[in-house]
């Protein structure tokens, strides 16, 4: 039985500027997605995906800087709180392991 040789797939990577330009062109609606895809050498599904992503993320462009920084600060506070909790739990775990060892409790039978 003969085996066919497979061509190595060459994935192209596109810059953010290129994606934005193509997505904006598709969003304008002057040309069809198929026309844009053919001109740029892309698959129409890729153009549609970039267009949908642009539409979904457009509100971020006009979000006030205060709301973005407030969200970032909240995320940093949440992360710090979780890191403190992890530290606390580790200390408690080590304490309990030490006490189990002192009391002769076998930890190898843990579930």
C-alpha positions in Angstrom: 0.0 0.0 0.0 1.5 3.4 -1.0 1.6 6.1 1.5 1.1 9.7 0.3 3.5 12.3 1.4 2.0 15.0 3.3 3.0 18.6 2.7 4.2 20.3 5.9 1.6 22.9 6.7 2.8 26.5 6.8 0.8 28.6 9.2 0.9 32.3 8.4 0.9 34.8 11.2 -0.6 38.2 10.7 0.1 41.4 12.6 -2.5 43.1 14.8 -2.5 46.0 12.3 -3.2 43.7 9.4 -6.1 42.0 11.3 -7.5 45.3 12.3 -7.4 46.7 8.8 -9.1 43.6 7.3 -11.7 43.5 10.1 -12.5 47.2 9.7 -12.8 46.8 6.0 -15.3 44.0 6.5 -17.2 46.0 9.2 -17.6 48.9 6.8 -19.5 46.6 4.4 -18.2 48.3 1.2 -16.9 45.0 -0.1 -18.2 41.5 0.7 -16.3 39.3 3.0 -15.5 37.0 0.1 -14.1 39.9 -1.9 -11.9 41.0 1.0 -10.7 37.4 1.7 -9.8 36.9 -2.0 -7.9 40.1 -2.2 -6.0 39.4 1.0 -5.4 35.7 0.3 -7.4 34.6 3.4 -10.3 32.3 4.0 -13.7 34.0 4.4 -14.2 32.4 7.8 -11.1 34.1 9.1 -12.2 37.5 7.9 -15.6 36.9 9.5 -14.0 35.8 12.8 -11.8 39.0 12.9 -14.9 41.1 12.1 -16.9 39.6 15.0 -14.0 40.0 17.4 -13.7 43.7 16.4 -17.4 44.2 16.9 -17.3 42.5 20.3 -14.2 44.5 21.5 -15.1 48.0 20.2 -16.7 49.1 23.5 -13.3 48.6 25.2 -11.9 51.4 23.0 -14.4 53.9 24.4 -14.4 52.7 28.0 -13.3 55.4 30.4 -9.7 55.0 31.7 -11.1 55.2 35.2 -13.2 52.1 34.8 -10.4 50.2 33.3 -8.0 51.1 36.1 -10.7 50.4 38.7 -11.1 46.9 37.2 -7.4 46.4 37.2 -7.1 47.5 40.9 -10.0 45.2 41.9 -8.3 42.3 40.1 -5.0 43.0 41.9 -6.8 43.2 45.3 -8.5 39.9 44.6 -5.2 38.3 43.6 -3.5 39.6 46.8 -6.4 38.3 48.9 -6.1 34.9 47.3 -2.4 34.7 47.7 -2.8 35.5 51.4 -5.4 32.8 51.7 -3.1 30.3 50.0 -0.3 31.2 52.4 -2.6 30.8 55.4 -3.8 27.4 54.2 -0.2 26.2 53.7 0.7 27.3 57.3 -2.3 25.5 58.6 -1.5 22.3 56.6 2.1 22.3 57.9 0.8 22.8 61.5 -1.7 19.9 61.2 0.9 17.6 59.6 3.3 18.4 62.5 0.6 17.7 65.1 -0.4 14.4 63.3 3.2 13.4 63.4 3.4 14.2 67.2 0.2 12.2 67.9 1.3 9.3 65.8 -1.4 9.6 63.2 -0.5 7.9 59.9 -0.9 10.3 57.0 -0.2 7.6 54.4 -3.8 6.5 54.6 -5.2 9.8 53.4 -8.0 9.7 50.8 
